[in-house]
Amino acid sequence: MADALLRSLRYRVELYVADRMRNPFNVKHSREHAVYPNLDPEGVCTFFEKHRSRIDFILVGPEEPIIRGIRDLGEKKTGIPFVCPTKAFALEASKVSQRLLLEQVAPELNPRFKVFRPEDFSSVDETKRELWKWLDELGNEAVVKPDGATRGKGVGVWGDHFNNREELLEHFLSNYQFGPVVVEEKLVGEESSFMALCDGRRLVPLPETRDYKRAFEGDRGPNTGGMGSYKDANDWLPFMSEHDWQQEFHVVKRLFEHLRGRTRNEGLLGLPFYVAFMHTAVGPKILEVNSRPGDPEVQNILPVMKDDFVDVCFSIIGGTLNRVDVDKKATVVVYKVPPTYGGRAREYVGDRRVDLAEAEALAGGKVDRLRIYPGALELKNDENYALSSRTVCAVGIADSIEEARDISLEGINAVKGGSLWYRSDIASREHIQRSIDRMRALRR
């Protein structure tokens, strides 16, 4: 997002960045950079308040500050408009509320689900009996989701994270101790990410993307924050049709109109709908709804946005957003991550220093074809050190997915040091063909 703002041709952009760490890209390109490891809304807003005479708007990326109401607090404290939803529309704060909302608005998009609340049962044994009854109905093919955005062990899937009821129960209870848990049917199909910008009055769809959640090749291993992603030159993915994409937009528009009401709803500014769809034999289903820019998916889109991103933000704030033009290019994102990420290694052994010089020089020679974005990378004494999460990504841009993938891999292999690794099958021809074949088989 910082890069998209800085590439404005109409404005001289100054960035004031509140960050989790001294990210080398943000430190280099910002006028003022402040570190708040937990992105505490009170501290972050105090930082922006000090610079309010020079700031036109505040753009929020991660979900935690949005869920904690940073916009509600920040606009009151600073008077600066925020480009993100208010706390009331941070839909990813509660998976229970999401399912109940969808049951009102688009029940056909909901998988079968049941909510287990600790206050509804007198004992763990009673809860277990009800859970066993529900698993009988689902034939054990279940997904266990904690209510909150980050609780316990997170989402667990039958056949991936547990293979019998006792393992499922252990996962269930690890989340149940913190509050409600949703147990829903496991969906079979191909996943896609739909995103739409919003000015409170209108919804503007963005091209479809595909995220790679699983840590290891072949979609194996635990879920991660996303090992990479791709988008095609079209607005939809190779295993989808234009009708699929329009159907998704129609569904999300119904959700938006339900939340908006009859007039403009400024609580929905920004990117309030980042929706994970599963395309199944009976049509699309919604896995979850997030209220923030998709990560890594938004990195597939912003580098090829033809409109000035500063103007897009002003239009969102002013309620004048009509459309957004995105170049008809394919993009591929590949992340390099530390040894411990995704559970590949138990501990980080070796030098954590990461050298971006070769990768950044390569990107400089491939203007508009390669972007290098540091993630969980800390600048200390003029050197970059890998932290525990996704370290750095390369975005390849080209006319085809295959060519964009080659560029991305060239960029990511130019990132040196840190004992980093990456998932090698992201956007591969074989993986995409499997998705195409699978959807053909399901639709038959």
Helices and strands as residue ranges (DSSP letters): H 2-6, E 16-19, H 24-29, E 32-35, H 41-50, G 52-54, E 58-59, H 63-67, H 70-78, E 82-83, G 87-89, G 91-93, H 95-105, G 107-109, E 113-116, G 118-120, H 124-138, E 142-146, E 156-157, H 165-176, E 181-185, E 190-198, E 203-205, E 210-211, E 214-216, E 220-223, E 228-231, H 242-260, G 266-268, E 270-280, E 283-290, H 298-301, G 302-304, H 309-318, E 330-336, G 341-343, E 353-355, H 357-364, E 370-374, E 377-380, E 383-386, E 392-398, H 401-413, E 416-417, H 429-443
